[in-house]
Each structure stands twice: as C-alpha cells, then as structure tokens.
Amino acid sequence: MERIDKAIAVAKQREEERQQGEQARPPTPDWIVELGIGVGSPPIEIHVGGCYAAGKRRRAISREQAVAALDQGIRACIHCRPDTELGVLG
C-alpha cells in the first residue's frame, strides 16, 4: 500500500510541475524572423509565430518589423505565408 501511495504522490508532483511549466511559458509571438548561421548574418525568412517550419535561430519581431523585412526582400515562409497574413503581396 505504501508503494501505491508513493507512486500517486510522485504522479501528482509531476502533474503540478507540468502545469507550472505551462503557466510560466512565454506567449507565442505574432511574428518571428529566422536568422542565418553565424554572427552578423542577415535574416533569412519571416514566419507567423508558432510556425512549425521556423528554425531554431529566431527572434520575435513586431508587425511593423515583419512588414519592413518583407519589403526589404526577406523571404516569406511558404508554409505559414506571413506575407498573406500581413497583406503584403508582391
């Protein structure tokens, strides 16, 4: 009986920790820029926040920064289509 009680306590602790982790997670940004490899390399692609195709080298940007980046010729992700979401076509 003691082993069962201990297992239940451990399971409850894990669930509490999981919930705390979810609450502490920062919100998904609206727009992200994917950065190139190496220090000082230019951005390579703009994504809608939460895009599954965004690489690991990225940072959150504002709507205005996303529009400006697309206007400067930085590629829009073909999966999440930030250019369509932002109304920037061309």
N, C-alpha and C positions, 0 to 999 in steps of 0.2 A: 504494500500500500504506500509506503514511503517513497518508493521509486516512481510511482504514478504521480504522486503529489509534486515531486521534484520536477518531473517531465512537464507537468502542467504549468508550474511556475516558470520554467525556462521558456516555454512556448508563449506565455503571456508577456514575459520580458521582451522577447524578440518582436512580438507584435507592437508593443509600445514603442520600441526603438524604431521600427519601420515607420510608424505613424509620425513620430517626431522628425524623422528624416524627410518625410514628405512635406511636413509643415515648414521646415527650415529651408527647403529647396527654393532658390530664387525663381521668379516667374519667367516663363519663356518670353524672350524679346520678340517684338513685332518683325524686326528686320535684322539680318546678320550679314556681315561681309566675311567671305572666306579669304584668308591671307595666303600669299605664296610662301614657298620654302625659303628660309634664310632671313637674316636681319636686314631690314630695309627693302625687302622685295615688295613689289606692288600687290594690291588686292587682285584676286583673280575672278571672283564671282560673287554675285549678290543673291541672297536667299530670303524667303519668307521665314520668320522664326519658327523653329521646330521642324524644318525640312530634313527629311531622312538622308538626303544626299549631301548635306553640308559636311565638309571635312572637319577635322579636329582643330585646325588652326583657324579660329574665327573669333569675331567680337561683335557685340551688339552695336547697332547704329540706329539713328533716328530716321524717320520717314524722309526728312529733307536730305539727309546724307545719302540715303538709298537712291533717291531720285537724282541727286547730283552725280553719284557714281555711275549710274546707268547713262546719264547724259554725257559723261566723260568717256564712254565706250567700254566700261567694265561689263563683262558678260553677265547675262541673267541666267539663272539656273533653268534648265529645260524641264525639270521635274515639278518645281513649285511655282514657276512663272511669276516672279515678283514684278516684272515689267507690266504684266496684265493687271495684277492686283493694284499696282500703283497708278495705272492709267498712262504709262509711258510706253508708247508704241513707236517703233522706228528703229 
